[in-house]
Amino acid sequence: MNSPISVTSEVGNLKSVLLHRPGRELESLTPQYLDSMLFEDIPFLAQMQSEHDMFASLLREQGCSVHYIETLLGEVFQDVEQRKLAVDYLVNSSQIFSPSLKQIVQEHLHEADAKALVAYCIGGLLKTDIDDKVEHKTLSYYIRDTFPYYIPPLPNLYFTRDPATVVGGGISINLMKSESRRRENWILSLIAKHNPLFARARIHQDYTANSNIEGGDILMLNEKSVICGSSARTDVWAIEGFANRMLAPIEEGGEGLETVLVMQIPYTRAYMHLDTVFTMVDRDAFCMFPGIGASVNVFSMRRNSKDHLDIHAEPSLKKALRQTLGVPSVNIIKSGGNDVIASAREQWNDSTNTLAIAPGKVITYCRNVVSNEVLQKNGIEVLPIKGSELVRGRGGPRCMSMPLWRESL
């Protein structure tokens, strides 16, 4: 029997999680494509895989089942019809304009078994992969200074937090901001709809009117409340669509939430998602990058009797959190403490991107020494992992994990 698909907090005991082990898609990165692929540097893949394996091992040691995107997608592709549909999607969504070349690519992909097709979905299809099959050579065959792939790779897929999010007993298929990540939504949608692991999950999709929302901006506070980041990657229209869907009763296709808080943060690359500057570390405690404190605006959204959204500006983040959580006080722990330089340096290396695996127990990068010490001084148990290569994609333990099941608090 499959474990439940249920997440009703950020800090309940983590029992099941979805990861992606970095693979050959990372070897597509070259200096001229770093910006479009959302990377700051070129990682060393072998070291990155070693670090990721240690992350997964730590999760297992803490009693968490680890599932991998590539494995679940391979299970879906055991169905021949699903493989055919996937090939059609890959070809039709790629930038292949020659009908004859499109047919060659399609035939090449149809020859792939389930494992090979997963590799193409994630690692892409190089132009050189089908050179021997191209008889009539078009101009694009000879001029290769442009992008070397017919089907682009997905180097950001190891950040499994973003393309989908479990909210209550449902899974939201999010819509990524960058074109280089859009296929991740499709992959998670395939898995959610066709892998038996998600058989009992409600699926929420196409509720944003094509505006963008990413999982790094969705934090479950408790069974009735969520906080969304209005950020460089998540649009206000998508947040309203998310609120309308999730605040609706389950029998009306929603998740029956009562409150959606919205935290507006600076729209910059350095703070691309809410969870790069703000995460929950205990029932009443949060880790926050102090550099954004003065620029944060907070709003609350609730459903009124006419099924419309009531939206109100909140006087302060602390008060909004305290009222929503129903606790007498909240502790907002400054990453880097009062050391302005350490705070800024370590935020760049995802000091606030903590992954809670139980109340008051988090996984962080070991390199963020000052921030980890501050968390410990505030009663938070810290489990540090190495991440010198993992961090090159600008994401930490929370970014690299999609919780599927947390125990209720």
Helices and strands as residue ranges (DSSP letters): E 14-19, G 24-28, G 31-33, H 45-61, E 65-68, H 69-76, H 80-92, H 99-110, H 114-123, E 125-126, G 127-133, H 139-142, E 149-151, E 164-167, E 170-173, G 179-181, H 182-194, G 196-198, E 202-204, G 215-217, E 218-222, E 225-230, H 236-247, G 250-252, E 259-264, G 269-271, G 274-276, E 278-282, E 285-288, G 290-295, E 297-303, E 309-313, H 317-325, E 331-334, H 340-348, E 355-358, E 361-365, H 369-377, E 381-385, G 390-393, E 402-406
